[in-house]
Amino acid sequence: MKPADINALVQRFLQHKLTLALAESCTCGLVAAQLAPATGVSEVLLGSVVTYHVEAKQKLLGVRKETIKTYSAESQQTTNEMAQGLHKHLPGADVCVAVTGLCGPGASETPDKPVGTMFVTILLEGQAYEYREVFEGNADKLREQAAGFIYTKLSELLQRRQDADGAPLPSKKHLVDLS
């Protein structure tokens, strides 16, 4: 995403008076790093945690061992728990984003979940918006595409929120509190 588009996204957060927190796995902090130069980001971004390893997901975000064992570290279920854990630790964040996926061979790669598969969960106003996308390219290109995808989805959700004049957004999922 171009710096001007990222600036516009941060301005939208400011306009809506919303804050943001990030839990990144496969993107290794790229989403936060690309937001950093934007004007006003210090009023929007509460924090970001990189939980690349399973142990970090469990200890820092409270992802359950059973979830990883059953679904893998690269799954929608894990991403949902990452987002919930982030919100638990930063309850002041209006928007929590979690991302995990496969940037290389191995891990939980299967024919149904090839390299390039990314899972994103965006928590906004207590509702979860889940996304599964498959990108192509080398690991750096996959991370770039995932970051761009997250910015696009955040922009879309904020636009829909504005269009709905604060009404609840459609096509959402309520997550069960794990506490």
RODO-2510 file (C-alpha; in nm, 4 decimals, decimal comma):
residues 179
     n   res          X          Y          Z
     1     m     0,0000     0,0000     0,0000
     2     k     0,1244     0,3468    -0,0791
     3     p     0,2240     0,5795     0,2066
     4     a    -0,0597     0,8175     0,1083
     5     d    -0,3128     0,5348     0,1466
     6     i    -0,1717     0,4399     0,4859
     7     n    -0,1895     0,8056     0,5916
     8     a    -0,5531     0,8117     0,4797
     9     l    -0,6256     0,4978     0,6830
    10     v    -0,4737     0,6494     0,9976
    11     q    -0,6732     0,9688     0,9362
    12     r    -0,9892     0,7562     0,9176
    13     f    -0,9068     0,6039     1,2539
    14     l    -0,8607     0,9555     1,3926
    15     q    -1,1885     1,0697     1,2371
    16     h    -1,3719     0,7787     1,4012
    17     k    -1,1770     0,8292     1,7277
    18     l    -1,0670     0,4646     1,7217
    19     t    -0,7496     0,3010     1,8442
    20     l    -0,5729    -0,0027     1,6992
    21     a    -0,3713    -0,2963     1,8335
    22     l    -0,1972    -0,5649     1,6278
    23     a    -0,0970    -0,9277     1,6838
    24     e     0,1261    -1,0373     1,3963
    25     s     0,2716    -1,3773     1,3253
    26     c     0,3670    -1,4386     0,9614
    27     t     0,3966    -1,0656     0,8860
    28     c     0,6630    -1,0277     1,1570
    29     g     0,5612    -0,6723     1,2508
    30     l     0,5372    -0,5416     0,8950
    31     v     0,1834    -0,4095     0,9418
    32     a     0,2900    -0,1970     1,2396
    33     a     0,6153    -0,0904     1,0743
    34     q     0,4353     0,0380     0,7645
    35     l     0,1900     0,2341     0,9816
    36     a     0,4691     0,3989     1,1828
    37     p     0,5472     0,6889     0,9440
    38     a     0,1803     0,7945     0,9098
    39     t     0,0764     1,1289     1,0516
    40     g    -0,1184     1,0809     1,3749
    41     v    -0,0237     0,7153     1,4230
    42     s     0,0804     0,7791     1,7847
    43     e    -0,2833     0,8593     1,8665
    44     v    -0,4106     0,5467     1,6866
    45     l    -0,1674     0,2586     1,7368
    46     l    -0,1711     0,1379     2,0978
    47     g     0,0745    -0,1421     2,0329
    48     s     0,1796    -0,4431     1,8351
    49     v     0,3081    -0,7833     1,9333
    50     v     0,4894    -1,0272     1,7068
    51     t     0,4061    -1,3830     1,8054
    52     y     0,5803    -1,5844     1,5402
    53     h     0,6422    -1,8963     1,7486
    54     v     0,3655    -2,1116     1,8984
    55     e     0,5014    -2,0514     2,2482
    56     a     0,4695    -1,6740     2,2021
    57     k     0,1114    -1,7123     2,0812
    58     q     0,0311    -1,9153     2,3906
    59     k     0,2173    -1,7115     2,6528
    60     l     0,1591    -1,3602     2,5242
    61     l    -0,1889    -1,3953     2,3745
    62     g    -0,3386    -1,6935     2,5530
    63     v    -0,3880    -1,9132     2,2476
    64     r    -0,4820    -2,2551     2,3836
    65     k    -0,2573    -2,5552     2,3212
    66     e    -0,5670    -2,7536     2,2242
    67     t    -0,6493    -2,5006     1,9520
    68     i    -0,3029    -2,5303     1,8004
    69     k    -0,3040    -2,9086     1,8330
    70     t    -0,6478    -2,9396     1,6712
    71     y    -0,6316    -2,6674     1,4051
    72     s    -0,2592    -2,5719     1,3802
    73     a    -0,0811    -2,2436     1,4465
    74     e    -0,1799    -2,1290     1,0979
    75     s    -0,5596    -2,1366     1,1213
    76     q    -0,8620    -1,9129     1,1601
    77     q    -0,9235    -2,0534     1,5078
    78     t    -0,5724    -1,9582     1,6193
    79     t    -0,6071    -1,6132     1,4662
    80     n    -0,9372    -1,5627     1,6489
    81     e    -0,7746    -1,6515     1,9805
    82     m    -0,4816    -1,4221     1,9023
    83     a    -0,7231    -1,1318     1,8482
    84     q    -0,9160    -1,2137     2,1650
    85     g    -0,5955    -1,2397     2,3670
    86     l    -0,4750    -0,9080     2,2321
    87     h    -0,8037    -0,7433     2,3275
    88     k    -0,7845    -0,8958     2,6741
    89     h    -0,4405    -0,7417     2,7307
    90     l    -0,5253    -0,4104     2,5607
    91     p    -0,8962    -0,3661     2,6326
    92     g    -0,8723     0,0010     2,5372
    93     a    -0,8093    -0,0949     2,1755
    94     d    -1,1192    -0,0310     1,9676
    95     v    -0,9859    -0,2429     1,6825
    96     c    -0,7702    -0,5535     1,7267
    97     v    -0,6141    -0,7259     1,4275
    98     a    -0,4483    -1,0671     1,4274
    99     v    -0,2765    -1,2373     1,1349
   100     t    -0,1098    -1,5732     1,0874
   101     g    -0,0350    -1,7863     0,7853
   102     l     0,2108    -1,9797     0,5754
   103     c     0,4975    -1,7880     0,4155
   104     g     0,7031    -2,0991     0,3442
   105     p     0,6783    -2,4748     0,3088
   106     g     0,6334    -2,7008     0,6078
   107     a     0,4337    -2,6068     0,9177
   108     s     0,0681    -2,6920     0,8557
   109     e     0,0876    -2,6834     0,4764
   110     t    -0,1660    -2,9132     0,3054
   111     p    -0,3287    -2,9232    -0,0384
   112     d    -0,6228    -2,7339     0,1158
   113     k    -0,3892    -2,4895     0,2920
   114     p    -0,0959    -2,4193     0,0597
   115     v     0,1915    -2,1796     0,1144
   116     g     0,0503    -1,8296     0,0813
   117     t    -0,2609    -1,9015     0,2890
   118     m    -0,3227    -1,6211     0,5373
   119     f    -0,5784    -1,5895     0,8151
   120     v    -0,6868    -1,2514     0,9510
   121     t    -0,9267    -1,1649     1,2297
   122     i    -1,0360    -0,8073     1,2897
   123     l    -1,2226    -0,7327     1,6121
   124     l    -1,4284    -0,4156     1,5874
   125     e    -1,6946    -0,3122     1,8359
   126     g    -1,6987    -0,6592     1,9909
   127     q    -1,7495    -0,8396     1,6619
   128     a    -1,5044    -1,0532     1,4673
   129     y    -1,4521    -1,0287     1,0934
   130     e    -1,2698    -1,3362     0,9646
   131     y    -1,0748    -1,3591     0,6408
   132     r    -0,8874    -1,6397     0,4674
   133     e    -0,6858    -1,5472     0,1597
   134     v    -0,4293    -1,7246    -0,0535
   135     f    -0,1517    -1,5094    -0,2000
   136     e     0,1327    -1,6018    -0,4324
   137     g     0,5008    -1,5154    -0,4366
   138     n     0,8066    -1,5459    -0,2182
   139     a     0,7897    -1,4908     0,1578
   140     d     0,8523    -1,1143     0,1342
   141     k     0,5805    -1,0712    -0,1285
   142     l     0,3396    -1,2801     0,0805
   143     r     0,3981    -1,0571     0,3836
   144     e     0,3506    -0,7434     0,1728
   145     q     0,0268    -0,8772     0,0269
   146     a    -0,1024    -0,9749     0,3708
   147     a    -0,0260    -0,6279     0,5089
   148     g    -0,1973    -0,4619     0,2124
   149     f    -0,4967    -0,6914     0,2552
   150     i    -0,5262    -0,5912     0,6228
   151     y    -0,5148    -0,2191     0,5383
   152     t    -0,7807    -0,2713     0,2702
   153     k    -1,0123    -0,4608     0,5052
   154     l    -0,9660    -0,2008     0,7791
   155     s    -1,0510     0,0752     0,5298
   156     e    -1,3592    -0,1137     0,4121
   157     l    -1,4826    -0,1768     0,7667
   158     l    -1,4339     0,1867     0,8636
   159     q    -1,6159     0,2995     0,5487
   160     r    -1,9050     0,0619     0,6190
   161     r    -1,9132     0,1873     0,9779
   162     q    -1,9330     0,5442     0,8523
   163     d    -2,2005     0,4558     0,5949
   164     a    -2,4035     0,2800     0,8637
   165     d    -2,3594     0,5879     1,0856
   166     g    -2,2338     0,3764     1,3728
   167     a    -2,4879     0,0963     1,3314
   168     p    -2,3618    -0,2617     1,3695
   169     l    -2,1850    -0,3913     1,0616
   170     p    -2,3205    -0,6876     0,8639
   171     s    -2,1497    -1,0287     0,8158
   172     k    -1,9854    -1,0506     1,1516
   173     k    -1,9242    -1,3218     1,4057
   174     h    -1,9449    -1,2889     1,7811
   175     l    -1,6515    -1,4560     1,9523
   176     v    -1,6856    -1,6411     2,2795
   177     d    -1,4895    -1,4880     2,5646
   178     l    -1,2150    -1,7290     2,6721
   179     s    -1,1507    -1,5709     3,0124
***
